[in-house]
Amino acid sequence: MSYYNQPAAANYNSAPMHAQRQRGYRICDQCGTPETPSVKFRLCGGCMTTQYCSQDCQKVHWPSHKAICQHTNLAKTLRKFASTHTTLLGWAGFQALQLKRVPANVRSSALLVELSYHDHPESHRRFSIAGTHIVPQTYIRDPLVTADIQRREQRCRQTGGIGTLVVILQCGGVSQVMPVEVDPPAKITWDAREDWPAVLNHFVESGRTDFKPISTTARG
């Protein structure tokens, strides 16, 4: 063990004081100017991560920043879309994989939903359905995502569920994977529906976020 003559903190032995909020050292991503009390930085409104000392620097930097900005913003918007439409997307995946009839499909297949992006003030209305496909779960190449799905799968099956339903949202080269742990068949009240693509399209296109599946059991 090493010993030092002075403690690592300059105020180690002084009385505690209410700490003032500190900001990290920031520089303009275009010209490298450091932020000062008199030069307040602005964040890019799209990605909310790139920073500039002035509007002029933001304009100059835009041609080189555009691609990463759109990618980052799209990924963020896609996550919001998945969160807003969780019930709808989970139901569509359940119907697409025919889990009412073949529960084992949950372990081998996934629903891929291709989306088209449109500008709209509300984030959940910036997409429309371009297509839907049933794909093998090996379509997912990210090992961290695969490991998370396997963890959820194990947890779900230990509690009596049939497994983890996987819905993949894809738009412009950006993907969002939505895992949904599915209850055991005895608790599933949804009937099998063949019209799920039309229902999915209707609620997404109209911006509806109040989807409620029809229950066909007495508990419904």
C-alpha positions in Angstrom: 0.0 0.0 0.0 1.3 3.5 -0.9 1.1 6.5 1.5 1.0 10.2 0.4 1.8 13.4 2.3 -1.2 15.2 0.8 -4.7 13.9 0.2 -6.0 13.7 -3.4 -8.6 16.4 -2.8 -7.6 20.0 -2.1 -10.6 20.4 0.2 -10.2 17.0 1.9 -10.0 18.4 5.4 -12.2 21.4 5.0 -15.9 21.6 6.1 -18.4 20.4 3.5 -19.9 23.1 1.3 -22.9 23.1 -0.9 -21.5 22.2 -4.3 -22.3 24.5 -7.2 -23.5 22.8 -10.4 -20.5 22.3 -12.7 -20.6 22.0 -16.5 -18.2 19.9 -18.5 -15.6 21.6 -20.7 -17.2 22.0 -24.1 -15.8 23.1 -27.5 -17.6 24.0 -30.7 -17.8 21.0 -33.0 -17.1 23.2 -36.0 -14.3 25.8 -35.1 -13.1 24.4 -31.7 -13.9 27.5 -29.7 -14.2 26.7 -26.0 -17.4 27.7 -24.2 -17.2 30.7 -21.8 -19.7 32.6 -19.7 -20.1 35.1 -22.5 -20.3 32.4 -25.3 -23.2 30.1 -24.7 -23.3 27.1 -26.8 -26.4 25.7 -28.7 -27.1 22.0 -29.4 -28.2 20.7 -32.7 -32.0 20.4 -32.6 -31.9 17.1 -34.4 -29.5 14.8 -32.5 -29.2 17.0 -29.4 -25.6 16.0 -29.0 -23.5 18.1 -31.4 -22.7 21.6 -30.1 -21.9 25.0 -31.7 -20.7 28.4 -30.5 -22.9 30.2 -33.1 -25.6 29.6 -35.7 -23.0 30.4 -38.4 -20.8 27.4 -37.3 -23.9 25.2 -37.2 -24.7 26.1 -40.8 -21.1 25.5 -42.0 -20.9 22.2 -40.2 -24.3 20.9 -41.5 -23.1 19.2 -44.8 -20.7 17.0 -42.9 -23.0 16.5 -39.9 -26.2 15.8 -41.8 -25.8 12.0 -42.1 -25.0 11.3 -38.5 -27.6 13.7 -37.3 -30.4 12.1 -39.3 -29.2 8.6 -38.2 -29.1 9.6 -34.5 -32.5 11.4 -34.6 -34.1 8.6 -36.5 -33.0 6.0 -33.9 -34.3 8.2 -31.1 -37.7 8.7 -32.9 -37.9 5.0 -33.6 -37.6 4.2 -29.9 -40.4 6.6 -29.1 -42.5 5.0 -31.8 -42.0 1.6 -30.3 -42.8 2.8 -26.8 -46.0 4.6 -27.9 -47.3 1.6 -29.9 -46.1 -1.2 -27.6 -49.5 -2.9 -27.3 -50.3 -2.6 -31.0 -47.0 -4.0 -32.1 -47.0 -6.8 -29.6 -50.5 -7.8 -30.7 -49.5 -7.7 -34.4 -46.4 -9.8 -33.7 -48.6 -12.3 -31.8 -50.9 -12.6 -34.8 -48.2 -12.6 -37.4 -46.4 -15.5 -35.8 -49.7 -17.3 -35.2 -48.8 -17.9 -31.6 -52.4 -18.9 -30.7 -52.1 -21.9 -33.0 -48.3 -22.6 -32.9 -46.7 -21.2 -29.7 -43.3 -22.7 -30.7 -43.0 -20.1 -33.4 -42.0 -17.6 -30.7 -38.6 -19.2 -30.4 -37.6 -19.3 -34.1 -39.3 -16.4 -35.9 -39.8 -12.6 -35.6 -42.0 -9.9 -37.2 -40.1 -7.4 -39.2 -42.0 -4.1 -39.8 -40.5 -1.9 -42.4 -41.3 1.8 -41.9 -41.2 4.9 -44.1 -40.3 8.2 -42.4 -42.2 11.5 -42.7 -41.8 14.9 -41.0 -44.5 15.5 -38.4 -44.6 17.5 -35.2 -45.6 14.3 -33.2 -42.9 11.7 -33.0 -45.3 8.7 -33.1 -46.8 10.0 -36.4 -43.5 10.2 -38.3 -43.8 6.7 -39.7 -46.0 4.7 -42.0 -46.0 1.0 -42.7 -44.0 0.1 -45.8 -44.2 -3.6 -45.4 -44.3 -6.6 -42.9 -42.4 -9.8 -43.1 -41.8 -13.0 -41.0 -38.0 -13.5 -40.6 -35.9 -15.9 -38.6 -34.6 -14.6 -35.3 -31.1 -15.0 -36.8 -31.9 -11.9 -38.7 -30.7 -10.1 -35.6 -26.9 -9.9 -35.7 -26.2 -7.8 -32.6 -24.9 -10.2 -29.9 -26.0 -7.9 -27.1 -29.5 -7.8 -28.4 -29.5 -11.5 -28.9 -28.3 -12.1 -25.4 -31.0 -9.8 -24.0 -33.7 -11.8 -25.9 -32.3 -15.1 -24.5 -32.3 -13.7 -21.0 -35.9 -12.6 -21.3 -36.8 -16.0 -22.9 -35.4 -17.9 -20.0 -37.1 -15.7 -17.4 -40.4 -15.9 -19.3 -40.4 -19.7 -19.5 -39.4 -20.1 -15.9 -42.6 -18.3 -14.9 -44.8 -20.4 -17.2 -44.8 -18.2 -20.3 -44.3 -19.4 -23.9 -41.3 -17.2 -24.6 -40.2 -13.8 -25.9 -41.9 -12.5 -29.0 -39.5 -10.4 -31.2 -40.7 -7.4 -33.3 -38.1 -5.6 -35.4 -38.8 -2.1 -36.6 -36.6 -1.0 -39.5 -36.3 2.4 -41.2 -33.6 3.8 -43.4 -30.9 1.4 -42.1 -31.8 2.0 -38.5 -33.4 -0.9 -36.5 -35.2 -1.1 -33.2 -35.8 -4.5 -31.6 -38.8 -4.9 -29.3 -38.9 -8.0 -27.2 -42.3 -8.9 -25.6 -42.6 -11.7 -23.0 -45.7 -13.7 -23.8 -48.0 -15.2 -21.2 -48.8 -18.9 -21.0 -51.7 -20.0 -23.4 -54.2 -20.2 -20.5 -53.8 -16.5 -19.9 -54.0 -15.4 -23.6 -57.4 -13.9 -24.3 -56.8 -12.8 -27.9 -58.3 -14.8 -30.7 -56.3 -15.5 -33.9 -56.9 -12.7 -36.5 -55.9 -12.7 -40.1 -56.6 -8.9 -40.6 -53.7 -7.8 -38.3 -51.8 -6.0 -41.2 -54.8 -3.8 -41.9 -55.3 -3.1 -38.2 -51.6 -2.3 -37.7 -51.7 0.0 -40.8 -54.9 1.8 -39.7 -53.7 2.7 -36.2 -50.2 3.8 -37.3 -51.4 5.9 -40.3 -54.1 7.6 -38.2 -51.8 8.3 -35.3 -54.1 6.3 -32.9 -52.4 5.3 -29.7 -55.4 3.8 -28.0 -55.4 0.3 -29.5 -57.2 -2.3 -27.5 -57.4 -5.9 -28.8 -60.7 -7.7 -28.7 -60.9 -10.4 -26.0 -62.9 -13.6 -27.0 -63.0 -15.1 -23.5 -65.4 -14.7 -20.7 -62.7 -13.0 -18.7 -62.5 -10.4 -21.5 
